[in-house]
Structures are given as C-alpha cells and as structure tokens.
Amino acid sequence: MIKRFLRYSLERERKITVIFAKDMKKVNLLVTGMSEDGFSARLSGRKREMQFAFSDVLTAAYARGDQGELE
C-alpha cells in the first residue's frame, strides 16, 4: 500500500503525507523518483531532493485536502 501512494505522488505530481518508522515523524513530501531499493523525494519547504529506503516509511496517505480523485 505504501508503494501505491509513492507511485501516486510520482505519477500525478501531488504531495503525500508520510510517517517515518524511525522517529514517527509526519511529513509532507513530493516523490521525484523511484527505484527497486527506495525513492527520492522533496520535503515540503526544501528544494533539495533526499533519498529514502522503502523500509524507512511506516505508512503513507493522501495529503490534507487531497482525496485522490482523478481530474
């Protein structure tokens, strides 16, 4: 299910909410690329991309105000 939300963000260029397993921190991010091992994303308020492993993510969901509707 997590990969589904990551793919949604990548394909639709929409932010999603992610909770990281290590520190239980909730952040909004925009996925900019995916590979077999993980994904790259730009966190809200930052211009630089960061790399993450799939195992770093506890859960993912639509960002506030996004219902996942197709336009």
FIGU-595656 format. One record per atom (N, C-alpha, C): atom name; residue number from 0; x, y, z; residue in three letters. Coordinates in nm, 4 decimals. Layout:
<drenlums>
CA NUM X Y Z ALA
...
</drenlums>
This chain:
<drenlums>
N 0 0.0818 -0.1190 0.0000 MET
CA 0 0.0000 0.0000 0.0000 MET
C 0 0.0866 0.1260 0.0000 MET
N 1 0.2011 0.1198 0.0658 ILE
CA 1 0.2893 0.2355 0.0706 ILE
C 1 0.3388 0.2699 -0.0694 ILE
N 2 0.3778 0.1682 -0.1449 LYS
CA 2 0.4288 0.1926 -0.2801 LYS
C 2 0.3203 0.2524 -0.3692 LYS
N 3 0.1959 0.2179 -0.3422 ARG
CA 3 0.0855 0.2749 -0.4200 ARG
C 3 0.0786 0.4262 -0.4015 ARG
N 4 0.0912 0.4723 -0.2777 PHE
CA 4 0.0890 0.6160 -0.2519 PHE
C 4 0.2132 0.6846 -0.3093 PHE
N 5 0.3282 0.6197 -0.2988 LEU
CA 5 0.4502 0.6772 -0.3558 LEU
C 5 0.4371 0.6908 -0.5077 LEU
N 6 0.3834 0.5885 -0.5715 ARG
CA 6 0.3631 0.5925 -0.7165 ARG
C 6 0.2608 0.7006 -0.7544 ARG
N 7 0.1553 0.7153 -0.6736 TYR
CA 7 0.0545 0.8193 -0.6948 TYR
C 7 0.1198 0.9581 -0.6949 TYR
N 8 0.2054 0.9824 -0.5966 SER
CA 8 0.2738 1.1114 -0.5871 SER
C 8 0.3638 1.1349 -0.7073 SER
N 9 0.4349 1.0315 -0.7493 LEU
CA 9 0.5261 1.0431 -0.8623 LEU
C 9 0.4514 1.0681 -0.9930 LEU
N 10 0.3484 0.9902 -1.0192 GLU
CA 10 0.2755 0.9995 -1.1463 GLU
C 10 0.1886 1.1240 -1.1572 GLU
N 11 0.1267 1.1652 -1.0481 ARG
CA 11 0.0342 1.2791 -1.0504 ARG
C 11 0.0972 1.4090 -1.0032 ARG
N 12 0.2234 1.4019 -0.9593 GLU
CA 12 0.2963 1.5190 -0.9090 GLU
C 12 0.2173 1.5879 -0.7976 GLU
N 13 0.1750 1.5063 -0.7011 ARG
CA 13 0.0997 1.5549 -0.5857 ARG
C 13 0.1733 1.5188 -0.4583 ARG
N 14 0.1618 1.6027 -0.3570 LYS
CA 14 0.2228 1.5739 -0.2279 LYS
C 14 0.1427 1.4661 -0.1558 LYS
N 15 0.2135 1.3871 -0.0762 ILE
CA 15 0.1505 1.2889 0.0109 ILE
C 15 0.2060 1.3068 0.1522 ILE
N 16 0.1371 1.2489 0.2486 THR
CA 16 0.1827 1.2507 0.3873 THR
C 16 0.2470 1.1165 0.4176 THR
N 17 0.3642 1.1213 0.4800 VAL
CA 17 0.4381 1.0001 0.5145 VAL
C 17 0.4778 1.0061 0.6614 VAL
N 18 0.4675 0.8930 0.7291 ILE
CA 18 0.5178 0.8818 0.8657 ILE
C 18 0.6377 0.7883 0.8614 ILE
N 19 0.7527 0.8387 0.9081 PHE
CA 19 0.8753 0.7608 0.9072 PHE
C 19 0.8825 0.6714 1.0304 PHE
N 20 0.9284 0.5493 1.0114 ALA
CA 20 0.9319 0.4486 1.1179 ALA
C 20 1.0321 0.4835 1.2276 ALA
N 21 1.1432 0.5414 1.1925 LYS
CA 21 1.2499 0.5647 1.2897 LYS
C 21 1.2086 0.6600 1.4014 LYS
N 22 1.1533 0.7750 1.3650 ASP
CA 22 1.1209 0.8757 1.4659 ASP
C 22 0.9729 0.9105 1.4718 ASP
N 23 0.8899 0.8356 1.3990 MET
CA 23 0.7446 0.8578 1.3964 MET
C 23 0.7100 1.0011 1.3584 MET
N 24 0.7893 1.0592 1.2722 LYS
CA 24 0.7683 1.1970 1.2294 LYS
C 24 0.6801 1.1996 1.1047 LYS
N 25 0.5811 1.2870 1.1055 LYS
CA 25 0.4880 1.3008 0.9937 LYS
C 25 0.5324 1.4178 0.9069 LYS
N 26 0.5511 1.3925 0.7759 VAL
CA 26 0.5942 1.4972 0.6835 VAL
C 26 0.5168 1.4874 0.5531 VAL
N 27 0.5049 1.6002 0.4857 ASN
CA 27 0.4505 1.6032 0.3509 ASN
C 27 0.5681 1.6046 0.2551 ASN
N 28 0.5564 1.5272 0.1480 LEU
CA 28 0.6647 1.5230 0.0502 LEU
C 28 0.6103 1.4967 -0.0886 LEU
N 29 0.6945 1.5250 -0.1878 LEU
CA 29 0.6633 1.5012 -0.3277 LEU
C 29 0.7667 1.4029 -0.3809 LEU
N 30 0.7229 1.2875 -0.4259 VAL
CA 30 0.8137 1.1854 -0.4783 VAL
C 30 0.8615 1.2289 -0.6161 VAL
N 31 0.9935 1.2246 -0.6360 THR
CA 31 1.0523 1.2675 -0.7628 THR
C 31 1.1146 1.1529 -0.8410 THR
N 32 1.1283 1.0365 -0.7787 GLY
CA 32 1.1839 0.9207 -0.8480 GLY
C 32 1.1743 0.7965 -0.7618 GLY
N 33 1.1680 0.6797 -0.8305 MET
CA 33 1.1620 0.5534 -0.7587 MET
C 33 1.2580 0.4541 -0.8223 MET
N 34 1.3131 0.3674 -0.7376 SER
CA 34 1.3990 0.2593 -0.7847 SER
C 34 1.3567 0.1318 -0.7117 SER
N 35 1.4303 0.0241 -0.7331 GLU
CA 35 1.3970 -0.1014 -0.6655 GLU
C 35 1.4198 -0.0929 -0.5157 GLU
N 36 1.5185 -0.0155 -0.4742 ASP
CA 36 1.5570 -0.0083 -0.3331 ASP
C 36 1.4840 0.0982 -0.2531 ASP
N 37 1.4403 0.2047 -0.3189 GLY
CA 37 1.3791 0.3145 -0.2464 GLY
C 37 1.3266 0.4218 -0.3386 GLY
N 38 1.3229 0.5434 -0.2862 PHE
CA 38 1.2673 0.6539 -0.3638 PHE
C 38 1.3378 0.7835 -0.3271 PHE
N 39 1.3284 0.8800 -0.4160 SER
CA 39 1.3787 1.0135 -0.3880 SER
C 39 1.2585 1.1066 -0.3778 SER
N 40 1.2695 1.2042 -0.2895 ALA
CA 40 1.1573 1.2943 -0.2654 ALA
C 40 1.2077 1.4297 -0.2212 ALA
N 41 1.1213 1.5284 -0.2417 ARG
CA 41 1.1489 1.6638 -0.1957 ARG
C 41 1.0504 1.6932 -0.0831 ARG
N 42 1.1044 1.7198 0.0356 LEU
CA 42 1.0209 1.7516 0.1506 LEU
C 42 0.9635 1.8917 0.1370 LEU
N 43 0.8490 1.9158 0.1964 SER
CA 43 0.7869 2.0484 0.1916 SER
C 43 0.8816 2.1534 0.2483 SER
N 44 0.8943 2.2634 0.1773 GLY
CA 44 0.9788 2.3734 0.2227 GLY
C 44 1.1262 2.3573 0.1883 GLY
N 45 1.1612 2.2497 0.1204 ARG
CA 45 1.3014 2.2282 0.0832 ARG
C 45 1.3126 2.2104 -0.0670 ARG
N 46 1.4235 2.2547 -0.1227 LYS
CA 46 1.4448 2.2442 -0.2669 LYS
C 46 1.5273 2.1220 -0.3041 LYS
N 47 1.6042 2.0720 -0.2072 ARG
CA 47 1.6941 1.9603 -0.2323 ARG
C 47 1.6209 1.8270 -0.2195 ARG
N 48 1.6511 1.7348 -0.3107 GLU
CA 48 1.5937 1.6012 -0.3041 GLU
C 48 1.6695 1.5164 -0.2039 GLU
N 49 1.5980 1.4247 -0.1394 MET
CA 49 1.6590 1.3335 -0.0436 MET
C 49 1.6238 1.1901 -0.0836 MET
N 50 1.7091 1.0965 -0.0471 GLN
CA 50 1.6894 0.9551 -0.0774 GLN
C 50 1.6366 0.8827 0.0461 GLN
N 51 1.5414 0.7919 0.0247 PHE
CA 51 1.4837 0.7136 0.1332 PHE
C 51 1.4685 0.5690 0.0891 PHE
N 52 1.4794 0.4772 0.1830 ALA
CA 52 1.4513 0.3360 0.1572 ALA
C 52 1.3031 0.3119 0.1856 ALA
N 53 1.2465 0.2124 0.1189 PHE
CA 53 1.1058 0.1807 0.1436 PHE
C 53 1.0841 0.1410 0.2900 PHE
N 54 1.1828 0.0786 0.3494 SER
CA 54 1.1705 0.0342 0.4879 SER
C 54 1.1700 0.1503 0.5875 SER
N 55 1.2086 0.2700 0.5441 ASP
CA 55 1.2063 0.3886 0.6301 ASP
C 55 1.0644 0.4377 0.6573 ASP
N 56 0.9703 0.3980 0.5718 VAL
CA 56 0.8335 0.4504 0.5785 VAL
C 56 0.7428 0.3548 0.6553 VAL
N 57 0.6758 0.4072 0.7568 LEU
CA 57 0.5810 0.3280 0.8341 LEU
C 57 0.4458 0.3234 0.7633 LEU
N 58 0.3986 0.4386 0.7196 THR
CA 58 0.2721 0.4461 0.6478 THR
C 58 0.2693 0.5714 0.5609 THR
N 59 0.1768 0.5737 0.4658 ALA
CA 59 0.1604 0.6884 0.3761 ALA
C 59 0.0115 0.7103 0.3508 ALA
N 60 -0.0242 0.8352 0.3192 ALA
CA 60 -0.1638 0.8697 0.2945 ALA
C 60 -0.1698 0.9947 0.2067 ALA
N 61 -0.2899 1.0258 0.1615 TYR
CA 61 -0.3084 1.1484 0.0850 TYR
C 61 -0.2795 1.2685 0.1748 TYR
N 62 -0.2246 1.3721 0.1178 ALA
CA 62 -0.2009 1.4957 0.1932 ALA
C 62 -0.3351 1.5636 0.2205 ALA
N 63 -0.3342 1.6518 0.3156 ARG
CA 63 -0.4564 1.7224 0.3537 ARG
C 63 -0.5167 1.7937 0.2331 ARG
N 64 -0.6457 1.7748 0.2130 GLY
CA 64 -0.7172 1.8387 0.1034 GLY
C 64 -0.7176 1.7564 -0.0247 GLY
N 65 -0.6456 1.6470 -0.0290 ASP
CA 65 -0.6407 1.5618 -0.1474 ASP
C 65 -0.7189 1.4349 -0.1185 ASP
N 66 -0.8169 1.4058 -0.2014 GLN
CA 66 -0.8970 1.2860 -0.1833 GLN
C 66 -0.8595 1.1760 -0.2816 GLN
N 67 -0.7583 1.2022 -0.3651 GLY
CA 67 -0.7150 1.1037 -0.4629 GLY
C 67 -0.8056 1.0932 -0.5837 GLY
N 68 -0.8875 1.1931 -0.6063 GLU
CA 68 -0.9792 1.1916 -0.7188 GLU
C 68 -0.9073 1.2178 -0.8484 GLU
N 69 -0.9525 1.1504 -0.9538 LEU
CA 69 -0.8963 1.1748 -1.0864 LEU
C 69 -0.9676 1.2937 -1.1480 LEU
N 70 -0.8895 1.3825 -1.2059 GLU
CA 70 -0.9482 1.5053 -1.2606 GLU
C 70 -0.9669 1.4921 -1.4089 GLU
</drenlums>
